[in-house]
Amino acid sequence: MINSKSVLAVIPARGGSKGLPLKNIRKMCGKPLIAWSIEKARESKFIDEIIVTTDSREIADIAEQFGASVPFLRPDTLSGDKATSIDVLLHAINYMSEIGADYDYVVLLEPTSPLRDVSDIDGAIAALEKNQHAKSIVGVVEAEASHPSFLFNIKDDLLCPMLGTQPNGMRRQDLQDSYFYLEGSIYVSGIKDIKEYKSFYHAKTAPWVVQRYKSIEIDELSDFIAAEALMKAKIDGVLK
């Protein structure tokens, strides 16, 4: 809890995955991928309940082994490619409410973003609780190589700078403005607000800035290989 407000963590992990089959339970540095998110959630000083929403009994069993609850198996209507994350999240929230478990905040932790730290989870929850204007917080990363000053369109087979001026000799440290892009490692919202907005992204969304290496999201094998290398570096103390 935080200031007497209860916090639910939801980890979505369906069994089907076209880009990398069974990626949510694929072993990363000796543990199923989903275990990394469960363990960080368990380290949180604010999270009261951790549930995994899945359509797979195998994933459910593994999630329970690592300390998460799996109070239901996801219905078929929320298990296909067309099911949205927000529909899956709202189903989980409503299910918990129906069994008498109501919460003030919800934290969404995608298992495909395993490099987040508990400091990101607790920091984002505390930041939202403190912010008098925001209704949600999402993870963002500062744009560097992808800064608009370095981006181009292609017109008539020629490169055309997006901002209209060629970035000749421009260095990242010379950039005047900071830009950020959305990443997927942390989402926090008030329960009432996620039901109202049906999204974490709206006019009252605040940022939680994460280090760039933590923002890698696993969609295919190359992502998994990169994330595992980063995880090993983190375990070895090379990355902090």
C-alpha positions as CSV (number, residue, x, y, z in Angstrom):
1,M,0.0,0.0,0.0
2,I,0.9,3.6,-0.4
3,N,-0.7,6.2,1.9
4,S,-3.4,3.6,2.8
5,K,-4.1,3.1,-0.9
6,S,-3.9,-0.5,-2.3
7,V,-2.0,-1.5,-5.4
8,L,-2.7,-4.3,-7.8
9,A,0.0,-5.5,-10.3
10,V,-1.2,-7.2,-13.4
11,I,1.2,-9.2,-15.7
12,P,-0.4,-10.2,-19.0
13,A,1.1,-13.3,-20.6
14,R,-0.9,-15.2,-23.3
15,G,0.3,-18.5,-24.6
16,G,0.2,-17.7,-28.3
17,S,3.1,-15.6,-29.8
18,K,3.8,-15.6,-33.5
19,G,7.1,-13.6,-33.4
20,L,8.7,-15.8,-30.8
21,P,6.7,-18.8,-29.7
22,L,6.3,-19.3,-26.0
23,K,8.4,-16.3,-25.4
24,N,6.8,-15.5,-22.0
25,I,8.3,-18.7,-20.5
26,R,11.4,-19.0,-22.6
27,K,14.5,-19.2,-20.3
28,M,16.4,-16.0,-19.9
29,C,19.6,-16.4,-17.9
30,G,18.2,-19.5,-16.3
31,K,14.7,-18.3,-15.5
32,P,11.4,-18.1,-17.5
33,L,11.0,-14.6,-19.0
34,I,7.9,-13.9,-17.0
35,A,9.7,-14.7,-13.7
36,W,11.8,-11.5,-14.0
37,S,8.7,-9.3,-13.9
38,I,7.1,-11.3,-11.1
39,E,10.2,-11.1,-8.9
40,K,10.6,-7.4,-9.3
41,A,6.9,-6.9,-8.5
42,R,7.4,-9.0,-5.3
43,E,10.3,-6.7,-4.3
44,S,7.9,-3.7,-4.4
45,K,7.1,-2.1,-1.1
46,F,3.8,-0.8,-2.4
47,I,2.3,-3.6,-4.4
48,D,-0.3,-5.6,-2.5
49,E,-1.3,-8.3,-5.0
50,I,0.4,-9.7,-8.2
51,I,-1.8,-11.5,-10.7
52,V,-1.0,-13.0,-14.0
53,T,-3.7,-13.0,-16.7
54,T,-3.1,-15.8,-19.2
55,D,-4.9,-18.4,-21.3
56,S,-2.2,-21.0,-20.8
57,R,-2.2,-23.5,-17.9
58,E,1.5,-24.0,-18.4
59,I,2.2,-20.2,-18.0
60,A,-0.1,-20.2,-15.0
61,D,1.7,-23.0,-13.3
62,I,5.1,-21.3,-13.8
63,A,3.7,-17.9,-12.6
64,E,2.5,-19.5,-9.4
65,Q,5.8,-21.2,-8.9
66,F,7.5,-17.8,-8.8
67,G,4.9,-16.2,-6.4
68,A,2.2,-14.7,-8.6
69,S,-1.5,-15.5,-8.3
70,V,-3.5,-16.8,-11.2
71,P,-7.1,-16.4,-10.1
72,F,-8.6,-17.2,-13.5
73,L,-7.7,-18.3,-17.0
74,R,-8.4,-15.7,-19.7
75,P,-11.5,-16.3,-21.8
76,D,-11.0,-17.1,-25.5
77,T,-12.3,-13.7,-26.5
78,L,-9.3,-12.1,-24.8
79,S,-6.7,-14.7,-26.0
80,G,-6.4,-14.0,-29.7
81,D,-4.3,-11.5,-31.7
82,K,-7.1,-9.0,-31.7
83,A,-7.4,-8.7,-27.9
84,T,-6.1,-5.4,-26.7
85,S,-4.0,-4.9,-23.6
86,I,-6.5,-2.5,-22.1
87,D,-9.4,-5.1,-22.6
88,V,-7.2,-7.7,-20.9
89,L,-6.4,-5.3,-18.0
90,L,-10.0,-4.2,-17.5
91,H,-11.1,-7.8,-17.5
92,A,-8.6,-8.6,-14.7
93,I,-9.6,-5.6,-12.7
94,N,-13.3,-6.4,-13.0
95,Y,-12.7,-10.0,-12.1
96,M,-10.9,-9.1,-8.9
97,S,-13.6,-6.6,-8.0
98,E,-16.3,-9.3,-8.5
99,I,-14.5,-11.6,-6.0
100,G,-14.3,-8.7,-3.5
101,A,-10.8,-7.5,-4.2
102,D,-10.8,-3.8,-5.0
103,Y,-7.8,-1.6,-5.4
104,D,-6.9,2.0,-5.8
105,Y,-4.0,1.7,-8.2
106,V,-3.1,-0.7,-11.0
107,V,0.4,-1.4,-12.3
108,L,0.8,-3.1,-15.7
109,L,4.0,-5.0,-16.1
110,E,4.6,-6.5,-19.5
111,P,6.8,-9.6,-19.2
112,T,8.5,-8.7,-22.5
113,S,10.2,-5.8,-20.7
114,P,12.3,-7.7,-18.2
115,L,15.1,-5.2,-17.5
116,R,13.1,-2.8,-15.3
117,D,14.1,-2.4,-11.6
118,V,11.9,-2.3,-8.5
119,S,13.1,1.3,-8.2
120,D,11.2,2.0,-11.5
121,I,8.1,0.3,-10.2
122,D,8.0,2.0,-6.8
123,G,9.3,5.3,-8.2
124,A,6.5,5.4,-10.7
125,I,3.8,4.5,-8.1
126,A,5.1,7.1,-5.7
127,A,5.4,9.8,-8.4
128,L,1.7,9.3,-9.4
129,E,0.6,9.4,-5.8
130,K,2.4,12.7,-5.3
131,N,1.3,14.3,-8.7
132,Q,-1.8,16.4,-8.2
133,H,-2.5,16.7,-11.9
134,A,-1.7,13.3,-13.4
135,K,-4.0,10.3,-13.6
136,S,-1.5,7.9,-15.0
137,I,2.3,7.4,-15.5
138,V,4.0,5.6,-18.3
139,G,7.6,4.8,-19.0
140,V,9.5,7.0,-21.5
141,V,13.1,7.2,-22.8
142,E,15.0,10.3,-23.9
143,A,15.4,10.3,-27.7
144,E,19.1,10.5,-28.7
145,A,19.9,8.8,-32.0
146,S,16.2,9.0,-32.8
147,H,16.0,12.7,-32.0
148,P,14.0,14.6,-34.7
149,S,17.2,16.5,-35.6
150,F,18.7,13.2,-36.9
151,L,15.6,12.0,-38.7
152,F,14.9,12.1,-42.4
153,N,12.2,11.6,-45.0
154,I,13.0,10.2,-48.4
155,K,11.6,12.4,-51.3
156,D,12.6,11.8,-55.0
157,D,15.2,9.3,-53.7
158,L,16.9,11.9,-51.7
159,L,17.2,12.4,-47.9
160,C,15.2,15.3,-46.6
161,P,15.8,16.3,-42.9
162,M,12.6,16.3,-40.9
163,L,13.4,19.7,-39.3
164,G,14.5,21.3,-42.5
165,T,18.2,21.7,-41.7
166,Q,21.0,19.3,-42.3
167,P,22.6,18.0,-39.1
168,N,26.1,18.6,-40.3
169,G,28.5,18.1,-37.5
170,M,25.7,18.1,-34.9
171,R,26.4,16.0,-31.8
172,R,23.9,14.6,-29.3
173,Q,25.3,16.9,-26.6
174,D,24.6,19.9,-28.8
175,L,20.9,19.3,-29.0
176,Q,18.8,22.2,-27.5
177,D,15.6,20.3,-26.8
178,S,14.9,17.0,-25.2
179,Y,12.3,14.7,-26.7
180,F,11.1,11.4,-25.3
181,Y,9.5,8.3,-26.8
182,L,7.1,5.9,-25.2
183,E,8.5,2.5,-24.0
184,G,6.7,-0.4,-22.4
185,S,8.3,-1.3,-19.1
186,I,6.0,0.5,-16.6
187,Y,2.4,1.7,-16.6
188,V,0.6,3.0,-13.5
189,S,-3.0,4.4,-13.2
190,G,-5.7,4.9,-10.7
191,I,-8.3,2.2,-11.0
192,K,-11.1,4.7,-11.4
193,D,-9.1,6.5,-14.1
194,I,-8.2,3.5,-16.2
195,K,-11.9,2.6,-16.2
196,E,-12.8,6.1,-17.3
197,Y,-10.1,6.7,-19.9
198,K,-9.6,3.1,-21.0
199,S,-6.0,3.9,-21.7
200,F,-2.8,4.9,-19.9
201,Y,-2.2,7.6,-22.5
202,H,-4.3,10.8,-22.3
203,A,-4.1,14.4,-21.5
204,K,-3.3,13.7,-17.8
205,T,-0.4,11.2,-18.4
206,A,2.9,11.9,-16.7
207,P,6.3,10.4,-17.6
208,W,8.6,8.1,-15.8
209,V,12.0,8.3,-17.4
210,V,13.9,5.1,-17.6
211,Q,17.4,4.3,-18.8
212,R,17.5,3.4,-22.5
213,Y,18.8,-0.2,-22.0
214,K,15.8,-1.0,-19.8
215,S,13.4,-0.1,-22.6
216,I,14.1,-3.1,-24.9
217,E,10.9,-4.9,-25.6
218,I,11.0,-8.5,-26.7
219,D,9.0,-9.2,-29.9
220,E,11.3,-11.5,-31.8
221,L,14.4,-13.7,-31.3
222,S,16.9,-10.8,-32.0
223,D,15.2,-8.8,-29.2
224,F,15.5,-11.8,-26.8
225,I,19.2,-12.3,-27.6
226,A,19.9,-8.6,-26.9
227,A,17.8,-8.5,-23.7
228,E,19.5,-11.6,-22.4
229,A,23.0,-10.1,-23.0
230,L,21.9,-7.0,-21.2
231,M,20.4,-9.0,-18.3
232,K,23.7,-10.9,-17.9
233,A,25.6,-7.6,-17.9
234,K,23.2,-6.4,-15.2
235,I,23.6,-9.5,-13.1
236,D,27.4,-9.2,-13.4
237,G,27.2,-5.6,-12.2
238,V,28.3,-4.0,-15.5
239,L,25.0,-2.3,-15.9
240,K,23.3,-0.5,-13.1
